[in-house]
Amino acid sequence: PKNRGVSKRAQLIAMLQREQGATIAQIVEATGWQPHTVRGAFAGALKKKLGLTVTSEKVNGIRTYRIES
């Protein structure tokens, strides 16, 4: 089987698990997804399928998302 490397979903989870979390813009840049696709991944792949809790915080006008541990 071909090794596809790190999946975009795994990349998304890793970014959200960082202490500082990630912004939509950072995730868009890293994955090449559209912003609406990123938000859809939060709701579908992460929350519904994997049961993860994604939280957000707005500091100085910048919304940051992270996975609650």
GUNU-447848 format. One record per residue: residue number from 1; residue in one letter; chain; x, y, z of N, C-alpha, C, O, CB in turn. Coordinates in pm, whole numbers, plus 50000, padded with zeros to 5 digits. Glycine has a CB too. Layout:
# residues N
<r><i>NUM</i><aa>A</aa><ch>A</ch><n_east>X</n_east><n_north>Y</n_north><n_up>Z</n_up><ca_east>X</ca_east><ca_north>Y</ca_north><ca_up>Z</ca_up><c_east>X</c_east><c_north>Y</c_north><c_up>Z</c_up><o_east>X</o_east><o_north>Y</o_north><o_up>Z</o_up><cb_east>X</cb_east><cb_north>Y</cb_north><cb_up>Z</cb_up></r>
...
//
This chain:
# residues 69
<r><i>1</i><aa>P</aa><ch>A</ch><n_east>50082</n_east><n_north>49879</n_north><n_up>50000</n_up><ca_east>50000</ca_east><ca_north>50000</ca_north><ca_up>50000</ca_up><c_east>50086</c_east><c_north>50126</c_north><c_up>50000</c_up><o_east>50195</o_east><o_north>50128</o_north><o_up>50056</o_up><cb_east>49907</cb_east><cb_north>50000</cb_north><cb_up>50121</cb_up></r>
<r><i>2</i><aa>K</aa><ch>A</ch><n_east>50034</n_east><n_north>50230</n_north><n_up>49936</n_up><ca_east>50106</ca_east><ca_north>50356</ca_north><ca_up>49929</ca_up><c_east>50097</c_east><c_north>50428</c_north><c_up>50063</c_up><o_east>49992</o_east><o_north>50427</o_north><o_up>50128</o_up><cb_east>50051</cb_east><cb_north>50444</cb_north><cb_up>49815</cb_up></r>
<r><i>3</i><aa>N</aa><ch>A</ch><n_east>50206</n_east><n_north>50491</n_north><n_up>50102</n_up><ca_east>50207</ca_east><ca_north>50571</ca_north><ca_up>50224</ca_up><c_east>50167</c_east><c_north>50712</c_north><c_up>50187</c_up><o_east>50241</o_east><o_north>50782</o_north><o_up>50117</o_up><cb_east>50347</cb_east><cb_north>50568</cb_north><cb_up>50294</cb_up></r>
<r><i>4</i><aa>R</aa><ch>A</ch><n_east>50050</n_east><n_north>50755</n_north><n_up>50233</n_up><ca_east>49998</ca_east><ca_north>50887</ca_north><ca_up>50199</ca_up><c_east>50052</c_east><c_north>50995</c_north><c_up>50291</c_up><o_east>50023</o_east><o_north>51113</o_north><o_up>50271</o_up><cb_east>49847</cb_east><cb_north>50886</cb_north><cb_up>50203</cb_up></r>
<r><i>5</i><aa>G</aa><ch>A</ch><n_east>50128</n_east><n_north>50958</n_north><n_up>50391</n_up><ca_east>50178</ca_east><ca_north>51057</ca_north><ca_up>50485</ca_up><c_east>50072</c_east><c_north>51093</c_north><c_up>50587</c_up><o_east>49980</o_east><o_north>51015</o_north><o_up>50613</o_up><cb_east>50225</cb_east><cb_north>51182</cb_north><cb_up>50411</cb_up></r>
<r><i>6</i><aa>V</aa><ch>A</ch><n_east>50085</n_east><n_north>51209</n_north><n_up>50643</n_up><ca_east>49992</ca_east><ca_north>51255</ca_north><ca_up>50745</ca_up><c_east>49866</c_east><c_north>51307</c_north><c_up>50677</c_up><o_east>49873</o_east><o_north>51391</o_north><o_up>50586</o_up><cb_east>50056</cb_east><cb_north>51364</cb_north><cb_up>50834</cb_up></r>
<r><i>7</i><aa>S</aa><ch>A</ch><n_east>49750</n_east><n_north>51257</n_north><n_up>50721</n_up><ca_east>49625</ca_east><ca_north>51303</ca_north><ca_up>50662</ca_up><c_east>49594</c_east><c_north>51445</c_north><c_up>50707</c_up><o_east>49646</o_east><o_north>51493</o_north><o_up>50808</o_up><cb_east>49510</cb_east><cb_north>51210</cb_north><cb_up>50700</cb_up></r>
<r><i>8</i><aa>K</aa><ch>A</ch><n_east>49510</n_east><n_north>51512</n_north><n_up>50631</n_up><ca_east>49473</ca_east><ca_north>51649</ca_north><ca_up>50667</ca_up><c_east>49395</c_east><c_north>51651</c_north><c_up>50798</c_up><o_east>49408</o_east><o_north>51744</o_north><o_up>50876</o_up><cb_east>49391</cb_east><cb_north>51714</cb_north><cb_up>50555</cb_up></r>
<r><i>9</i><aa>R</aa><ch>A</ch><n_east>49314</n_east><n_north>51549</n_north><n_up>50821</n_up><ca_east>49240</ca_east><ca_north>51542</ca_north><ca_up>50948</ca_up><c_east>49336</c_east><c_north>51526</c_north><c_up>51064</c_up><o_east>49317</o_east><o_north>51590</o_north><o_up>51168</o_up><cb_east>49139</cb_east><cb_north>51426</cb_north><cb_up>50945</cb_up></r>
<r><i>10</i><aa>A</aa><ch>A</ch><n_east>49438</n_east><n_north>51442</n_north><n_up>51050</n_up><ca_east>49538</ca_east><ca_north>51426</ca_north><ca_up>51155</ca_up><c_east>49614</c_east><c_north>51556</c_north><c_up>51176</c_up><o_east>49647</o_east><o_north>51592</o_north><o_up>51290</o_up><cb_east>49636</cb_east><cb_north>51312</cb_north><cb_up>51121</cb_up></r>
<r><i>11</i><aa>Q</aa><ch>A</ch><n_east>49642</n_east><n_north>51626</n_north><n_up>51069</n_up><ca_east>49710</ca_east><ca_north>51755</ca_north><ca_up>51076</ca_up><c_east>49622</c_east><c_north>51856</c_north><c_up>51150</c_up><o_east>49672</o_east><o_north>51933</o_north><o_up>51233</o_up><cb_east>49745</cb_east><cb_north>51807</cb_north><cb_up>50935</cb_up></r>
<r><i>12</i><aa>L</aa><ch>A</ch><n_east>49493</n_east><n_north>51857</n_north><n_up>51120</n_up><ca_east>49398</ca_east><ca_north>51945</ca_north><ca_up>51187</ca_up><c_east>49394</c_east><c_north>51917</c_north><c_up>51336</c_up><o_east>49398</o_east><o_north>52010</o_north><o_up>51417</o_up><cb_east>49258</cb_east><cb_north>51929</cb_north><cb_up>51126</cb_up></r>
<r><i>13</i><aa>I</aa><ch>A</ch><n_east>49385</n_east><n_north>51790</n_north><n_up>51374</n_up><ca_east>49380</ca_east><ca_north>51753</ca_north><ca_up>51515</ca_up><c_east>49508</c_east><c_north>51795</c_north><c_up>51586</c_up><o_east>49502</o_east><o_north>51847</o_north><o_up>51698</o_up><cb_east>49359</cb_east><cb_north>51602</cb_north><cb_up>51531</cb_up></r>
<r><i>14</i><aa>A</aa><ch>A</ch><n_east>49622</n_east><n_north>51774</n_north><n_up>51523</n_up><ca_east>49750</ca_east><ca_north>51813</ca_north><ca_up>51584</ca_up><c_east>49755</c_east><c_north>51963</c_north><c_up>51608</c_up><o_east>49804</o_east><o_north>52008</o_north><o_up>51712</o_up><cb_east>49867</cb_east><cb_north>51769</cb_north><cb_up>51496</cb_up></r>
<r><i>15</i><aa>M</aa><ch>A</ch><n_east>49706</n_east><n_north>52041</n_north><n_up>51513</n_up><ca_east>49706</ca_east><ca_north>52186</ca_north><ca_up>51529</ca_up><c_east>49615</c_east><c_north>52230</c_north><c_up>51643</c_up><o_east>49649</o_east><o_north>52321</o_north><o_up>51719</o_up><cb_east>49663</cb_east><cb_north>52255</cb_north><cb_up>51399</cb_up></r>
<r><i>16</i><aa>L</aa><ch>A</ch><n_east>49501</n_east><n_north>52164</n_north><n_up>51656</n_up><ca_east>49405</ca_east><ca_north>52201</ca_north><ca_up>51761</ca_up><c_east>49449</c_east><c_north>52152</c_north><c_up>51899</c_up><o_east>49400</o_east><o_north>52203</o_north><o_up>52000</o_up><cb_east>49269</cb_east><cb_north>52145</cb_north><cb_up>51727</cb_up></r>
<r><i>17</i><aa>Q</aa><ch>A</ch><n_east>49538</n_east><n_north>52056</n_north><n_up>51904</n_up><ca_east>49587</ca_east><ca_north>52005</ca_north><ca_up>52032</ca_up><c_east>49702</c_east><c_north>52088</c_north><c_up>52088</c_up><o_east>49740</o_east><o_north>52070</o_north><o_up>52204</o_up><cb_east>49630</cb_east><cb_north>51862</cb_north><cb_up>52018</cb_up></r>
<r><i>18</i><aa>R</aa><ch>A</ch><n_east>49758</n_east><n_north>52176</n_north><n_up>52008</n_up><ca_east>49866</ca_east><ca_north>52261</ca_north><ca_up>52057</ca_up><c_east>49813</c_east><c_north>52350</c_north><c_up>52169</c_up><o_east>49694</o_east><o_north>52383</o_north><o_up>52172</o_up><cb_east>49926</cb_east><cb_north>52346</cb_north><cb_up>51943</cb_up></r>
<r><i>19</i><aa>E</aa><ch>A</ch><n_east>49900</n_east><n_north>52389</n_north><n_up>52259</n_up><ca_east>49861</ca_east><ca_north>52474</ca_north><ca_up>52371</ca_up><c_east>49796</c_east><c_north>52604</c_north><c_up>52323</c_up><o_east>49697</o_east><o_north>52649</o_north><o_up>52381</o_up><cb_east>49982</cb_east><cb_north>52505</cb_north><cb_up>52458</cb_up></r>
<r><i>20</i><aa>Q</aa><ch>A</ch><n_east>49851</n_east><n_north>52664</n_north><n_up>52218</n_up><ca_east>49797</ca_east><ca_north>52790</ca_north><ca_up>52166</ca_up><c_east>49679</c_east><c_north>52769</c_north><c_up>52072</c_up><o_east>49615</o_east><o_north>52866</o_north><o_up>52033</o_up><cb_east>49906</cb_east><cb_north>52866</cb_north><cb_up>52095</cb_up></r>
<r><i>21</i><aa>G</aa><ch>A</ch><n_east>49650</n_east><n_north>52645</n_north><n_up>52035</n_up><ca_east>49541</ca_east><ca_north>52617</ca_north><ca_up>51944</ca_up><c_east>49574</c_east><c_north>52663</c_north><c_up>51803</c_up><o_east>49691</o_east><o_north>52671</o_north><o_up>51766</o_up><cb_east>49414</cb_east><cb_north>52683</cb_north><cb_up>51992</cb_up></r>
<r><i>22</i><aa>A</aa><ch>A</ch><n_east>49470</n_east><n_north>52694</n_north><n_up>51724</n_up><ca_east>49491</ca_east><ca_north>52738</ca_north><ca_up>51586</ca_up><c_east>49373</c_east><c_north>52824</c_north><c_up>51542</c_up><o_east>49261</o_east><o_north>52807</o_north><o_up>51589</o_up><cb_east>49508</cb_east><cb_north>52616</cb_north><cb_up>51492</cb_up></r>
<r><i>23</i><aa>T</aa><ch>A</ch><n_east>49401</n_east><n_north>52916</n_north><n_up>51453</n_up><ca_east>49296</ca_east><ca_north>52998</ca_north><ca_up>51394</ca_up><c_east>49249</c_east><c_north>52932</c_north><c_up>51264</c_up><o_east>49316</o_east><o_north>52844</o_north><o_up>51210</o_up><cb_east>49346</cb_east><cb_north>53143</cb_north><cb_up>51367</cb_up></r>
<r><i>24</i><aa>I</aa><ch>A</ch><n_east>49133</n_east><n_north>52975</n_north><n_up>51217</n_up><ca_east>49083</ca_east><ca_north>52924</ca_north><ca_up>51088</ca_up><c_east>49185</c_east><c_north>52953</c_north><c_up>50979</c_up><o_east>49212</o_east><o_north>52868</o_north><o_up>50894</o_up><cb_east>48946</cb_east><cb_north>52987</cb_north><cb_up>51053</cb_up></r>
<r><i>25</i><aa>A</aa><ch>A</ch><n_east>49243</n_east><n_north>53074</n_north><n_up>50981</n_up><ca_east>49340</ca_east><ca_north>53113</ca_north><ca_up>50878</ca_up><c_east>49463</c_east><c_north>53021</c_north><c_up>50879</c_up><o_east>49514</o_east><o_north>52984</o_north><o_up>50773</o_up><cb_east>49384</cb_east><cb_north>53259</cb_north><cb_up>50898</cb_up></r>
<r><i>26</i><aa>Q</aa><ch>A</ch><n_east>49511</n_east><n_north>52984</n_north><n_up>50997</n_up><ca_east>49627</ca_east><ca_north>52895</ca_north><ca_up>51006</ca_up><c_east>49593</c_east><c_north>52757</c_north><c_up>50951</c_up><o_east>49674</o_east><o_north>52695</o_north><o_up>50882</o_up><cb_east>49675</cb_east><cb_north>52883</cb_north><cb_up>51152</cb_up></r>
<r><i>27</i><aa>I</aa><ch>A</ch><n_east>49473</n_east><n_north>52709</n_north><n_up>50980</n_up><ca_east>49431</ca_east><ca_north>52576</ca_north><ca_up>50932</ca_up><c_east>49412</c_east><c_north>52578</c_north><c_up>50781</c_up><o_east>49451</o_east><o_north>52484</o_north><o_up>50712</o_up><cb_east>49300</cb_east><cb_north>52531</cb_north><cb_up>51002</cb_up></r>
<r><i>28</i><aa>V</aa><ch>A</ch><n_east>49353</n_east><n_north>52686</n_north><n_up>50729</n_up><ca_east>49336</ca_east><ca_north>52701</ca_north><ca_up>50584</ca_up><c_east>49471</c_east><c_north>52696</c_north><c_up>50514</c_up><o_east>49488</o_east><o_north>52629</o_north><o_up>50413</o_up><cb_east>49262</cb_east><cb_north>52833</cb_north><cb_up>50550</cb_up></r>
<r><i>29</i><aa>E</aa><ch>A</ch><n_east>49568</n_east><n_north>52768</n_north><n_up>50569</n_up><ca_east>49703</ca_east><ca_north>52772</ca_north><ca_up>50510</ca_up><c_east>49769</c_east><c_north>52634</c_north><c_up>50513</c_up><o_east>49835</o_east><o_north>52595</o_north><o_up>50416</o_up><cb_east>49790</cb_east><cb_north>52874</cb_north><cb_up>50583</cb_up></r>
<r><i>30</i><aa>A</aa><ch>A</ch><n_east>49753</n_east><n_north>52562</n_north><n_up>50622</n_up><ca_east>49819</ca_east><ca_north>52432</ca_north><ca_up>50637</ca_up><c_east>49754</c_east><c_north>52322</c_north><c_up>50553</c_up><o_east>49823</o_east><o_north>52234</o_north><o_up>50502</o_up><cb_east>49818</cb_east><cb_north>52391</cb_north><cb_up>50783</cb_up></r>
<r><i>31</i><aa>T</aa><ch>A</ch><n_east>49620</n_east><n_north>52327</n_north><n_up>50538</n_up><ca_east>49550</ca_east><ca_north>52218</ca_north><ca_up>50470</ca_up><c_east>49511</c_east><c_north>52249</c_north><c_up>50327</c_up><o_east>49492</o_east><o_north>52157</o_north><o_up>50246</o_up><cb_east>49428</cb_east><cb_north>52183</cb_north><cb_up>50546</cb_up></r>
<r><i>32</i><aa>G</aa><ch>A</ch><n_east>49498</n_east><n_north>52378</n_north><n_up>50294</n_up><ca_east>49450</ca_east><ca_north>52416</ca_north><ca_up>50162</ca_up><c_east>49298</c_east><c_north>52412</c_north><c_up>50151</c_up><o_east>49244</o_east><o_north>52431</o_north><o_up>50042</o_up><cb_east>49509</cb_east><cb_north>52325</cb_north><cb_up>50058</cb_up></r>
<r><i>33</i><aa>W</aa><ch>A</ch><n_east>49229</n_east><n_north>52388</n_north><n_up>50263</n_up><ca_east>49084</ca_east><ca_north>52386</ca_north><ca_up>50265</ca_up><c_east>49029</c_east><c_north>52528</c_north><c_up>50265</c_up><o_east>49100</o_east><o_north>52623</o_north><o_up>50297</o_up><cb_east>49032</cb_east><cb_north>52309</cb_north><cb_up>50387</cb_up></r>
<r><i>34</i><aa>Q</aa><ch>A</ch><n_east>48903</n_east><n_north>52541</n_north><n_up>50230</n_up><ca_east>48830</ca_east><ca_north>52667</ca_north><ca_up>50241</ca_up><c_east>48785</c_east><c_north>52683</c_north><c_up>50387</c_up><o_east>48769</o_east><o_north>52583</o_north><o_up>50457</o_up><cb_east>48707</cb_east><cb_north>52671</cb_north><cb_up>50143</cb_up></r>
<r><i>35</i><aa>P</aa><ch>A</ch><n_east>48765</n_east><n_north>52807</n_north><n_up>50433</n_up><ca_east>48722</ca_east><ca_north>52827</ca_north><ca_up>50572</ca_up><c_east>48594</c_east><c_north>52751</c_north><c_up>50609</c_up><o_east>48584</o_east><o_north>52699</o_north><o_up>50720</o_up><cb_east>48702</cb_east><cb_north>52974</cb_north><cb_up>50597</cb_up></r>
<r><i>36</i><aa>H</aa><ch>A</ch><n_east>48497</n_east><n_north>52745</n_north><n_up>50518</n_up><ca_east>48374</ca_east><ca_north>52673</ca_north><ca_up>50550</ca_up><c_east>48398</c_east><c_north>52523</c_north><c_up>50563</c_up><o_east>48326</o_east><o_north>52455</o_north><o_up>50637</o_up><cb_east>48267</cb_east><cb_north>52700</cb_north><cb_up>50442</cb_up></r>
<r><i>37</i><aa>T</aa><ch>A</ch><n_east>48497</n_east><n_north>52471</n_north><n_up>50495</n_up><ca_east>48532</ca_east><ca_north>52330</ca_north><ca_up>50506</ca_up><c_east>48596</c_east><c_north>52302</c_north><c_up>50641</c_up><o_east>48571</o_east><o_north>52197</o_north><o_up>50701</o_up><cb_east>48627</cb_east><cb_north>52288</cb_north><cb_up>50394</cb_up></r>
<r><i>38</i><aa>V</aa><ch>A</ch><n_east>48677</n_east><n_north>52394</n_north><n_up>50690</n_up><ca_east>48739</ca_east><ca_north>52379</ca_north><ca_up>50822</ca_up><c_east>48631</c_east><c_north>52375</c_north><c_up>50929</c_up><o_east>48632</o_east><o_north>52288</o_north><o_up>51016</o_up><cb_east>48838</cb_east><cb_north>52495</cb_north><cb_up>50849</cb_up></r>
<r><i>39</i><aa>R</aa><ch>A</ch><n_east>48537</n_east><n_north>52470</n_north><n_up>50922</n_up><ca_east>48429</ca_east><ca_north>52473</ca_north><ca_up>51022</ca_up><c_east>48344</c_east><c_north>52347</c_north><c_up>51013</c_up><o_east>48298</o_east><o_north>52295</o_north><o_up>51115</o_up><cb_east>48341</cb_east><cb_north>52598</cb_north><cb_up>51003</cb_up></r>
<r><i>40</i><aa>G</aa><ch>A</ch><n_east>48321</n_east><n_north>52299</n_north><n_up>50892</n_up><ca_east>48246</ca_east><ca_north>52175</ca_north><ca_up>50874</ca_up><c_east>48319</c_east><c_north>52055</c_north><c_up>50932</c_up><o_east>48256</o_east><o_north>51964</o_north><o_up>50987</o_up><cb_east>48219</cb_east><cb_north>52151</cb_north><cb_up>50727</cb_up></r>
<r><i>41</i><aa>A</aa><ch>A</ch><n_east>48451</n_east><n_north>52054</n_north><n_up>50922</n_up><ca_east>48530</ca_east><ca_north>51945</ca_north><ca_up>50980</ca_up><c_east>48521</c_east><c_north>51947</c_north><c_up>51132</c_up><o_east>48519</o_east><o_north>51841</o_north><o_up>51195</o_up><cb_east>48677</cb_east><cb_north>51956</cb_north><cb_up>50936</cb_up></r>
<r><i>42</i><aa>F</aa><ch>A</ch><n_east>48515</n_east><n_north>52067</n_north><n_up>51191</n_up><ca_east>48496</ca_east><ca_north>52075</ca_north><ca_up>51336</ca_up><c_east>48368</c_east><c_north>52004</c_north><c_up>51376</c_up><o_east>48368</o_east><o_north>51921</o_north><o_up>51468</o_up><cb_east>48493</cb_east><cb_north>52223</cb_north><cb_up>51384</cb_up></r>
<r><i>43</i><aa>A</aa><ch>A</ch><n_east>48258</n_east><n_north>52036</n_north><n_up>51308</n_up><ca_east>48127</ca_east><ca_north>51983</ca_north><ca_up>51345</ca_up><c_east>48111</c_east><c_north>51836</c_north><c_up>51306</c_up><o_east>48059</o_east><o_north>51757</o_north><o_up>51384</o_up><cb_east>48018</cb_east><cb_north>52066</cb_north><cb_up>51279</cb_up></r>
<r><i>44</i><aa>G</aa><ch>A</ch><n_east>48155</n_east><n_north>51800</n_north><n_up>51187</n_up><ca_east>48132</ca_east><ca_north>51665</ca_north><ca_up>51138</ca_up><c_east>48236</c_east><c_north>51565</c_north><c_up>51183</c_up><o_east>48207</o_east><o_north>51474</o_north><o_up>51261</o_up><cb_east>48127</cb_east><cb_north>51666</cb_north><cb_up>50991</cb_up></r>
<r><i>45</i><aa>A</aa><ch>A</ch><n_east>48357</n_east><n_north>51581</n_north><n_up>51133</n_up><ca_east>48463</ca_east><ca_north>51482</ca_north><ca_up>51157</ca_up><c_east>48507</c_east><c_north>51479</c_north><c_up>51302</c_up><o_east>48526</o_east><o_north>51371</o_north><o_up>51359</o_up><cb_east>48582</cb_east><cb_north>51511</cb_north><cb_up>51069</cb_up></r>
<r><i>46</i><aa>L</aa><ch>A</ch><n_east>48522</n_east><n_north>51595</n_north><n_up>51364</n_up><ca_east>48577</ca_east><ca_north>51597</ca_north><ca_up>51499</ca_up><c_east>48470</c_east><c_north>51576</c_north><c_up>51606</c_up><o_east>48486</o_east><o_north>51492</o_north><o_up>51694</o_up><cb_east>48647</cb_east><cb_north>51728</cb_north><cb_up>51523</cb_up></r>
<r><i>47</i><aa>K</aa><ch>A</ch><n_east>48361</n_east><n_north>51652</n_north><n_up>51599</n_up><ca_east>48258</ca_east><ca_north>51643</ca_north><ca_up>51703</ca_up><c_east>48171</c_east><c_north>51519</c_north><c_up>51688</c_up><o_east>48159</o_east><o_north>51440</o_north><o_up>51782</o_up><cb_east>48170</cb_east><cb_north>51767</cb_north><cb_up>51700</cb_up></r>
<r><i>48</i><aa>K</aa><ch>A</ch><n_east>48111</n_east><n_north>51501</n_north><n_up>51571</n_up><ca_east>48017</ca_east><ca_north>51391</ca_north><ca_up>51553</ca_up><c_east>48085</c_east><c_north>51255</c_north><c_up>51541</c_up><o_east>48049</o_east><o_north>51161</o_north><o_up>51611</o_up><cb_east>47933</cb_east><cb_north>51416</cb_north><cb_up>51431</cb_up></r>
<r><i>49</i><aa>K</aa><ch>A</ch><n_east>48184</n_east><n_north>51245</n_north><n_up>51453</n_up><ca_east>48246</ca_east><ca_north>51115</ca_north><ca_up>51428</ca_up><c_east>48344</c_east><c_north>51073</c_north><c_up>51537</c_up><o_east>48345</o_east><o_north>50956</o_north><o_up>51578</o_up><cb_east>48318</cb_east><cb_north>51118</cb_north><cb_up>51296</cb_up></r>
<r><i>50</i><aa>L</aa><ch>A</ch><n_east>48426</n_east><n_north>51167</n_north><n_up>51585</n_up><ca_east>48530</ca_east><ca_north>51131</ca_north><ca_up>51683</ca_up><c_east>48492</c_east><c_north>51166</c_north><c_up>51827</c_up><o_east>48560</o_east><o_north>51124</o_north><o_up>51920</o_up><cb_east>48659</cb_east><cb_north>51199</cb_north><cb_up>51647</cb_up></r>
<r><i>51</i><aa>G</aa><ch>A</ch><n_east>48386</n_east><n_north>51243</n_north><n_up>51845</n_up><ca_east>48341</ca_east><ca_north>51278</ca_north><ca_up>51979</ca_up><c_east>48432</c_east><c_north>51376</c_north><c_up>52052</c_up><o_east>48430</o_east><o_north>51382</o_north><o_up>52175</o_up><cb_east>48328</cb_east><cb_north>51155</cb_north><cb_up>52060</cb_up></r>
<r><i>52</i><aa>L</aa><ch>A</ch><n_east>48513</n_east><n_north>51452</n_north><n_up>51978</n_up><ca_east>48602</ca_east><ca_north>51549</ca_north><ca_up>52040</ca_up><c_east>48528</c_east><c_north>51679</c_north><c_up>52066</c_up><o_east>48434</o_east><o_north>51713</o_north><o_up>51995</o_up><cb_east>48725</cb_east><cb_north>51574</cb_north><cb_up>51950</cb_up></r>
<r><i>53</i><aa>T</aa><ch>A</ch><n_east>48571</n_east><n_north>51752</n_north><n_up>52167</n_up><ca_east>48510</ca_east><ca_north>51881</ca_north><ca_up>52200</ca_up><c_east>48603</c_east><c_north>51992</c_north><c_up>52153</c_up><o_east>48715</o_east><o_north>52006</o_north><o_up>52202</o_up><cb_east>48483</cb_east><cb_north>51893</cb_north><cb_up>52352</cb_up></r>
<r><i>54</i><aa>V</aa><ch>A</ch><n_east>48555</n_east><n_north>52070</n_north><n_up>52058</n_up><ca_east>48631</ca_east><ca_north>52183</ca_north><ca_up>52005</ca_up><c_east>48579</c_east><c_north>52310</c_north><c_up>52072</c_up><o_east>48460</o_east><o_north>52341</o_north><o_up>52064</o_up><cb_east>48620</cb_east><cb_north>52193</cb_north><cb_up>51848</cb_up></r>
<r><i>55</i><aa>T</aa><ch>A</ch><n_east>48669</n_east><n_north>52382</n_north><n_up>52137</n_up><ca_east>48632</ca_east><ca_north>52507</ca_north><ca_up>52203</ca_up><c_east>48696</c_east><c_north>52623</c_north><c_up>52128</c_up><o_east>48793</o_east><o_north>52605</o_north><o_up>52054</o_up><cb_east>48674</cb_east><cb_north>52507</cb_north><cb_up>52352</cb_up></r>
<r><i>56</i><aa>S</aa><ch>A</ch><n_east>48641</n_east><n_north>52742</n_north><n_up>52149</n_up><ca_east>48699</ca_east><ca_north>52860</ca_north><ca_up>52086</ca_up><c_east>48706</c_east><c_north>52973</c_north><c_up>52187</c_up><o_east>48629</o_east><o_north>52979</o_north><o_up>52283</o_up><cb_east>48618</cb_east><cb_north>52902</cb_north><cb_up>51962</cb_up></r>
<r><i>57</i><aa>E</aa><ch>A</ch><n_east>48802</n_east><n_north>53062</n_north><n_up>52162</n_up><ca_east>48822</ca_east><ca_north>53176</ca_north><ca_up>52248</ca_up><c_east>48863</c_east><c_north>53293</c_north><c_up>52160</c_up><o_east>48944</o_east><o_north>53278</o_north><o_up>52069</o_up><cb_east>48929</cb_east><cb_north>53147</cb_north><cb_up>52358</cb_up></r>
<r><i>58</i><aa>K</aa><ch>A</ch><n_east>48806</n_east><n_north>53409</n_north><n_up>52188</n_up><ca_east>48839</ca_east><ca_north>53528</ca_north><ca_up>52110</ca_up><c_east>48920</c_east><c_north>53623</c_north><c_up>52197</c_up><o_east>48871</o_east><o_north>53673</o_north><o_up>52298</o_up><cb_east>48709</cb_east><cb_north>53598</cb_north><cb_up>52056</cb_up></r>
<r><i>59</i><aa>V</aa><ch>A</ch><n_east>49044</n_east><n_north>53647</n_north><n_up>52157</n_up><ca_east>49134</ca_east><ca_north>53736</ca_north><ca_up>52229</ca_up><c_east>49184</c_east><c_north>53842</c_north><c_up>52132</c_up><o_east>49239</o_east><o_north>53810</o_north><o_up>52026</o_up><cb_east>49253</cb_east><cb_north>53658</cb_north><cb_up>52294</cb_up></r>
<r><i>60</i><aa>N</aa><ch>A</ch><n_east>49164</n_east><n_north>53967</n_north><n_up>52167</n_up><ca_east>49206</ca_east><ca_north>54079</ca_north><ca_up>52082</ca_up><c_east>49151</c_east><c_north>54068</c_north><c_up>51939</c_up><o_east>49219</o_east><o_north>54102</o_north><o_up>51843</o_up><cb_east>49358</cb_east><cb_north>54087</cb_north><cb_up>52077</cb_up></r>
<r><i>61</i><aa>G</aa><ch>A</ch><n_east>49028</n_east><n_north>54020</n_north><n_up>51928</n_up><ca_east>48963</ca_east><ca_north>54010</ca_north><ca_up>51798</ca_up><c_east>49002</c_east><c_north>53889</c_north><c_up>51715</c_up><o_east>48957</o_east><o_north>53876</o_north><o_up>51602</o_up><cb_east>48992</cb_east><cb_north>54130</cb_north><cb_up>51721</cb_up></r>
<r><i>62</i><aa>I</aa><ch>A</ch><n_east>49085</n_east><n_north>53801</n_north><n_up>51769</n_up><ca_east>49129</ca_east><ca_north>53682</ca_north><ca_up>51696</ca_up><c_east>49071</c_east><c_north>53558</c_north><c_up>51763</c_up><o_east>49099</o_east><o_north>53533</o_north><o_up>51880</o_up><cb_east>49286</cb_east><cb_north>53674</cb_north><cb_up>51690</cb_up></r>
<r><i>63</i><aa>R</aa><ch>A</ch><n_east>48991</n_east><n_north>53481</n_north><n_up>51689</n_up><ca_east>48930</ca_east><ca_north>53361</ca_north><ca_up>51743</ca_up><c_east>49025</c_east><c_north>53243</c_north><c_up>51724</c_up><o_east>49073</o_east><o_north>53216</o_north><o_up>51614</o_up><cb_east>48792</cb_east><cb_north>53333</cb_north><cb_up>51676</cb_up></r>
<r><i>64</i><aa>T</aa><ch>A</ch><n_east>49051</n_east><n_north>53174</n_north><n_up>51834</n_up><ca_east>49140</ca_east><ca_north>53059</ca_north><ca_up>51834</ca_up><c_east>49061</c_east><c_north>52936</c_north><c_up>51878</c_up><o_east>48982</o_east><o_north>52941</o_north><o_up>51972</o_up><cb_east>49262</cb_east><cb_north>53083</cb_north><cb_up>51928</cb_up></r>
<r><i>65</i><aa>Y</aa><ch>A</ch><n_east>49083</n_east><n_north>52826</n_north><n_up>51809</n_up><ca_east>49014</ca_east><ca_north>52701</ca_north><ca_up>51837</ca_up><c_east>49113</c_east><c_north>52600</c_north><c_up>51892</c_up><o_east>49230</o_east><o_north>52600</o_north><o_up>51856</o_up><cb_east>48945</cb_east><cb_north>52645</cb_north><cb_up>51710</cb_up></r>
<r><i>66</i><aa>R</aa><ch>A</ch><n_east>49063</n_east><n_north>52515</n_north><n_up>51983</n_up><ca_east>49146</ca_east><ca_north>52405</ca_north><ca_up>52034</ca_up><c_east>49058</c_east><c_north>52290</c_north><c_up>52078</c_up><o_east>48939</o_east><o_north>52306</o_north><o_up>52102</o_up><cb_east>49233</cb_east><cb_north>52453</cb_north><cb_up>52152</cb_up></r>
<r><i>67</i><aa>I</aa><ch>A</ch><n_east>49119</n_east><n_north>52174</n_north><n_up>52087</n_up><ca_east>49048</ca_east><ca_north>52056</ca_north><ca_up>52135</ca_up><c_east>49063</c_east><c_north>52052</c_north><c_up>52286</c_up><o_east>49174</o_east><o_north>52059</o_north><o_up>52340</o_up><cb_east>49102</cb_east><cb_north>51925</cb_north><cb_up>52069</cb_up></r>
<r><i>68</i><aa>E</aa><ch>A</ch><n_east>48949</n_east><n_north>52040</n_north><n_up>52352</n_up><ca_east>48948</ca_east><ca_north>52032</ca_north><ca_up>52497</ca_up><c_east>48996</c_east><c_north>51894</c_north><c_up>52538</c_up><o_east>48951</o_east><o_north>51793</o_north><o_up>52485</o_up><cb_east>48807</cb_east><cb_north>52061</cb_north><cb_up>52554</cb_up></r>
<r><i>69</i><aa>S</aa><ch>A</ch><n_east>49088</n_east><n_north>51891</n_north><n_up>52634</n_up><ca_east>49141</ca_east><ca_north>51760</ca_north><ca_up>52676</ca_up><c_east>49087</c_east><c_north>51718</c_north><c_up>52810</c_up><o_east>49121</o_east><o_north>51610</o_north><o_up>52859</o_up><cb_east>49292</cb_east><cb_north>51761</cb_north><cb_up>52681</cb_up></r>
//
